[in-house]
Amino acid sequence: MDVNISEIVKAVAERIQVETGNGGISNAEVNDILKKIETPEPKTAQKNPDEIAEELTKKVLRDMKGGGASAGGSYTYPLAKNHPDLLKSKTGKAFSEITFDNVIQGKVIHEDFKTNADTLLMQAEIAEKAGKKQFAVNMRRAAELTRVPDEEVLRIYDKLRPNRATKQELLEIANELRSKYQANITADLVEETAKVYEKRNILL
């Protein structure tokens, strides 16, 4: 039975999108995975296209879930559904422990609801893979800021408002973000803000 391979790949991609709850896997990615796993020879297989697509979909999904990673070594959205075992709060609490019952029993406190850097970096990877470059940068900046105390984030936020800081103060904030918290993306943003504010004459 002759089978149109491109149509099979398209069918597999569509099935995976339904299974994973997103549209983040392309036909090319399906092809890449199929090259790495044993698959039937479409032209000689004694199965109809639907049966072949179903079999390949199962193999691709197994490969995507292997080691917690998906095609190309990245993660699949939504993380809570596809990689719950990888998700932890900032305090190290497992995602499975963040339940209503545990809140009632006092086993989960407000600090446990804060996300950690790894989760945000996984979200950044998903966004980048989907072509959302700026959103990926925002997620990586947020990941950096998990290392910065809340009161310090609020202080910096206040200083970043127009006419709230001198250029030197902003540059010192950027330097501290780099040296103390290794928050290089955020430091770049603060430095760029200082330059723009200087041109617009909205510094102290």
C-alpha positions as a Markdown table, in Angstrom:
| # | Residue | x | y | z |
|---|---|---|---|---|
| 1 | Met | 0.0 | 0.0 | 0.0 |
| 2 | Asp | 1.5 | 3.4 | -1.1 |
| 3 | Val | 1.3 | 6.0 | 1.6 |
| 4 | Asn | 1.9 | 9.8 | 1.3 |
| 5 | Ile | 4.6 | 10.3 | 3.9 |
| 6 | Ser | 4.1 | 14.1 | 4.1 |
| 7 | Glu | 0.4 | 13.5 | 4.9 |
| 8 | Ile | 1.3 | 11.0 | 7.6 |
| 9 | Val | 3.7 | 13.4 | 9.2 |
| 10 | Lys | 1.1 | 16.2 | 9.1 |
| 11 | Ala | -1.4 | 13.9 | 10.7 |
| 12 | Val | 1.1 | 12.9 | 13.5 |
| 13 | Ala | 1.9 | 16.6 | 14.2 |
| 14 | Glu | -1.8 | 17.4 | 14.5 |
| 15 | Arg | -2.5 | 14.5 | 16.8 |
| 16 | Ile | 0.5 | 15.5 | 19.1 |
| 17 | Gln | -0.8 | 19.1 | 19.2 |
| 18 | Val | -4.1 | 17.7 | 20.5 |
| 19 | Glu | -2.4 | 15.4 | 23.0 |
| 20 | Thr | -0.1 | 18.0 | 24.4 |
| 21 | Gly | -2.6 | 20.9 | 24.4 |
| 22 | Asn | -0.5 | 23.2 | 22.3 |
| 23 | Gly | 0.5 | 24.0 | 18.7 |
| 24 | Gly | 4.2 | 24.0 | 19.4 |
| 25 | Ile | 5.4 | 21.0 | 17.4 |
| 26 | Ser | 6.0 | 21.3 | 13.7 |
| 27 | Asn | 6.1 | 18.8 | 10.9 |
| 28 | Ala | 9.8 | 19.3 | 10.7 |
| 29 | Glu | 10.2 | 18.4 | 14.4 |
| 30 | Val | 8.1 | 15.3 | 13.9 |
| 31 | Asn | 10.4 | 14.3 | 11.1 |
| 32 | Asp | 13.5 | 14.8 | 13.3 |
| 33 | Ile | 12.0 | 12.6 | 16.0 |
| 34 | Leu | 11.0 | 9.9 | 13.5 |
| 35 | Lys | 14.6 | 9.8 | 12.2 |
| 36 | Lys | 15.8 | 8.8 | 15.7 |
| 37 | Ile | 13.2 | 6.1 | 16.4 |
| 38 | Glu | 12.3 | 2.9 | 14.7 |
| 39 | Thr | 9.4 | 3.4 | 12.4 |
| 40 | Pro | 7.6 | 1.2 | 9.9 |
| 41 | Glu | 8.4 | 1.6 | 6.2 |
| 42 | Pro | 5.3 | 3.4 | 4.9 |
| 43 | Lys | 5.4 | 2.0 | 1.3 |
| 44 | Thr | 5.5 | -1.6 | 2.5 |
| 45 | Ala | 3.4 | -1.4 | 5.6 |
| 46 | Gln | 0.2 | -3.3 | 5.4 |
| 47 | Lys | -1.7 | -0.7 | 7.3 |
| 48 | Asn | -3.9 | 2.2 | 6.4 |
| 49 | Pro | -2.7 | 5.8 | 6.9 |
| 50 | Asp | -4.7 | 6.3 | 10.1 |
| 51 | Glu | -3.2 | 3.2 | 11.7 |
| 52 | Ile | 0.3 | 4.3 | 10.7 |
| 53 | Ala | -0.3 | 7.8 | 12.0 |
| 54 | Glu | -1.6 | 6.5 | 15.3 |
| 55 | Glu | 1.4 | 4.2 | 15.8 |
| 56 | Leu | 3.9 | 6.9 | 15.0 |
| 57 | Thr | 2.1 | 9.4 | 17.2 |
| 58 | Lys | 2.5 | 7.0 | 20.2 |
| 59 | Lys | 6.2 | 6.6 | 19.4 |
| 60 | Val | 6.8 | 10.4 | 19.0 |
| 61 | Leu | 5.0 | 11.1 | 22.3 |
| 62 | Arg | 7.1 | 8.5 | 24.1 |
| 63 | Asp | 10.2 | 10.1 | 22.7 |
| 64 | Met | 9.0 | 13.6 | 23.7 |
| 65 | Lys | 8.4 | 12.4 | 27.3 |
| 66 | Gly | 11.7 | 10.6 | 27.6 |
| 67 | Gly | 13.9 | 12.3 | 30.2 |
| 68 | Gly | 11.3 | 15.1 | 30.7 |
| 69 | Ala | 12.2 | 16.8 | 27.4 |
| 70 | Ser | 10.4 | 17.1 | 24.1 |
| 71 | Ala | 11.6 | 17.4 | 20.5 |
| 72 | Gly | 14.9 | 19.2 | 20.2 |
| 73 | Gly | 15.6 | 19.0 | 23.9 |
| 74 | Ser | 12.9 | 21.5 | 24.9 |
| 75 | Tyr | 9.7 | 21.4 | 27.0 |
| 76 | Thr | 6.1 | 21.3 | 26.0 |
| 77 | Tyr | 3.2 | 23.6 | 27.1 |
| 78 | Pro | 1.4 | 23.4 | 29.5 |
| 79 | Leu | 4.2 | 22.5 | 31.9 |
| 80 | Ala | 1.8 | 21.5 | 34.7 |
| 81 | Lys | 0.3 | 18.8 | 32.4 |
| 82 | Asn | 3.3 | 17.6 | 30.6 |
| 83 | His | 6.1 | 18.0 | 33.1 |
| 84 | Pro | 4.6 | 18.3 | 36.6 |
| 85 | Asp | 7.5 | 16.3 | 38.1 |
| 86 | Leu | 9.9 | 19.1 | 37.1 |
| 87 | Leu | 7.9 | 21.9 | 38.7 |
| 88 | Lys | 8.9 | 23.2 | 42.1 |
| 89 | Ser | 8.2 | 26.4 | 44.0 |
| 90 | Lys | 10.9 | 28.9 | 45.0 |
| 91 | Thr | 11.0 | 27.1 | 48.4 |
| 92 | Gly | 11.5 | 23.7 | 46.8 |
| 93 | Lys | 8.0 | 22.5 | 47.3 |
| 94 | Ala | 6.9 | 20.0 | 44.6 |
| 95 | Phe | 4.0 | 21.0 | 42.3 |
| 96 | Ser | 2.0 | 18.1 | 43.5 |
| 97 | Glu | 2.2 | 19.4 | 47.1 |
| 98 | Ile | 0.5 | 22.7 | 46.2 |
| 99 | Thr | -3.0 | 21.6 | 47.0 |
| 100 | Phe | -6.0 | 23.1 | 48.7 |
| 101 | Asp | -5.9 | 20.5 | 51.4 |
| 102 | Asn | -2.3 | 21.3 | 52.2 |
| 103 | Val | -3.1 | 25.0 | 52.4 |
| 104 | Ile | -5.9 | 24.3 | 54.9 |
| 105 | Gln | -3.6 | 22.1 | 56.9 |
| 106 | Gly | -0.9 | 24.8 | 57.0 |
| 107 | Lys | 1.5 | 22.6 | 55.0 |
| 108 | Val | 1.7 | 25.2 | 52.3 |
| 109 | Ile | 2.4 | 28.9 | 53.0 |
| 110 | His | 2.4 | 32.0 | 50.8 |
| 111 | Glu | 6.1 | 31.7 | 50.1 |
| 112 | Asp | 5.4 | 28.3 | 48.5 |
| 113 | Phe | 3.4 | 29.9 | 45.8 |
| 114 | Lys | 6.4 | 31.8 | 44.4 |
| 115 | Thr | 7.8 | 30.3 | 41.2 |
| 116 | Asn | 11.4 | 29.3 | 40.9 |
| 117 | Ala | 13.9 | 30.2 | 38.2 |
| 118 | Asp | 13.9 | 26.8 | 36.5 |
| 119 | Thr | 10.2 | 27.0 | 35.8 |
| 120 | Leu | 10.5 | 30.4 | 34.2 |
| 121 | Leu | 13.5 | 29.3 | 32.1 |
| 122 | Met | 11.4 | 26.3 | 30.8 |
| 123 | Gln | 8.7 | 28.8 | 29.9 |
| 124 | Ala | 11.3 | 30.9 | 28.2 |
| 125 | Glu | 12.4 | 28.0 | 26.1 |
| 126 | Ile | 8.9 | 27.2 | 25.1 |
| 127 | Ala | 8.3 | 30.8 | 24.1 |
| 128 | Glu | 11.5 | 31.0 | 22.1 |
| 129 | Lys | 10.7 | 27.8 | 20.3 |
| 130 | Ala | 7.3 | 29.3 | 19.3 |
| 131 | Gly | 9.1 | 32.4 | 17.9 |
| 132 | Lys | 8.1 | 34.7 | 20.8 |
| 133 | Lys | 11.6 | 36.1 | 21.3 |
| 134 | Gln | 10.7 | 39.1 | 23.5 |
| 135 | Phe | 8.5 | 37.0 | 25.7 |
| 136 | Ala | 11.4 | 34.6 | 26.2 |
| 137 | Val | 13.6 | 37.5 | 27.2 |
| 138 | Asn | 11.0 | 38.6 | 29.7 |
| 139 | Met | 10.8 | 35.1 | 31.2 |
| 140 | Arg | 14.6 | 35.0 | 31.6 |
| 141 | Arg | 14.6 | 38.4 | 33.2 |
| 142 | Ala | 11.9 | 37.2 | 35.6 |
| 143 | Ala | 14.1 | 34.1 | 36.4 |
| 144 | Glu | 17.0 | 36.4 | 37.3 |
| 145 | Leu | 14.7 | 38.4 | 39.6 |
| 146 | Thr | 13.8 | 35.4 | 41.7 |
| 147 | Arg | 17.3 | 35.8 | 43.2 |
| 148 | Val | 16.6 | 39.4 | 44.1 |
| 149 | Pro | 14.7 | 40.1 | 47.4 |
| 150 | Asp | 11.2 | 41.4 | 47.0 |
| 151 | Glu | 12.0 | 44.7 | 48.8 |
| 152 | Glu | 14.9 | 45.3 | 46.5 |
| 153 | Val | 12.8 | 44.6 | 43.4 |
| 154 | Leu | 10.3 | 47.2 | 44.7 |
| 155 | Arg | 13.1 | 49.7 | 45.3 |
| 156 | Ile | 14.5 | 49.3 | 41.8 |
| 157 | Tyr | 11.0 | 49.6 | 40.3 |
| 158 | Asp | 10.5 | 52.9 | 42.1 |
| 159 | Lys | 13.9 | 54.2 | 40.8 |
| 160 | Leu | 13.0 | 53.2 | 37.3 |
| 161 | Arg | 10.1 | 55.6 | 37.2 |
| 162 | Pro | 10.8 | 59.0 | 35.5 |
| 163 | Asn | 12.4 | 61.6 | 37.6 |
| 164 | Arg | 13.0 | 59.3 | 40.5 |
| 165 | Ala | 16.8 | 58.7 | 40.1 |
| 166 | Thr | 20.0 | 60.1 | 38.8 |
| 167 | Lys | 21.9 | 58.5 | 36.0 |
| 168 | Gln | 24.6 | 57.4 | 38.5 |
| 169 | Glu | 22.0 | 55.8 | 40.8 |
| 170 | Leu | 20.7 | 53.7 | 37.9 |
| 171 | Leu | 24.2 | 52.7 | 36.9 |
| 172 | Glu | 24.9 | 51.6 | 40.4 |
| 173 | Ile | 21.7 | 49.6 | 40.5 |
| 174 | Ala | 22.8 | 47.9 | 37.3 |
| 175 | Asn | 26.2 | 47.1 | 38.7 |
| 176 | Glu | 24.7 | 45.7 | 41.8 |
| 177 | Leu | 22.3 | 43.5 | 39.8 |
| 178 | Arg | 25.3 | 42.1 | 37.9 |
| 179 | Ser | 27.8 | 41.6 | 40.8 |
| 180 | Lys | 25.5 | 40.6 | 43.6 |
| 181 | Tyr | 22.6 | 38.7 | 41.9 |
| 182 | Gln | 24.1 | 37.8 | 38.5 |
| 183 | Ala | 21.1 | 39.4 | 36.9 |
| 184 | Asn | 22.7 | 40.5 | 33.7 |
| 185 | Ile | 19.6 | 40.8 | 31.5 |
| 186 | Thr | 17.9 | 43.0 | 34.1 |
| 187 | Ala | 21.1 | 45.1 | 34.5 |
| 188 | Asp | 21.2 | 45.7 | 30.7 |
| 189 | Leu | 17.6 | 47.0 | 30.9 |
| 190 | Val | 18.5 | 49.4 | 33.7 |
| 191 | Glu | 21.5 | 50.7 | 31.8 |
| 192 | Glu | 19.4 | 51.2 | 28.7 |
| 193 | Thr | 16.8 | 53.0 | 30.8 |
| 194 | Ala | 19.5 | 55.4 | 32.1 |
| 195 | Lys | 20.5 | 56.2 | 28.5 |
| 196 | Val | 17.0 | 56.8 | 27.3 |
| 197 | Tyr | 16.0 | 58.9 | 30.4 |
| 198 | Glu | 19.1 | 61.0 | 29.9 |
| 199 | Lys | 18.2 | 61.8 | 26.3 |
| 200 | Arg | 14.6 | 62.6 | 27.3 |
| 201 | Asn | 15.8 | 64.7 | 30.3 |
| 202 | Ile | 13.7 | 62.8 | 32.8 |
| 203 | Leu | 16.5 | 62.0 | 35.4 |
| 204 | Leu | 17.0 | 63.8 | 38.7 |
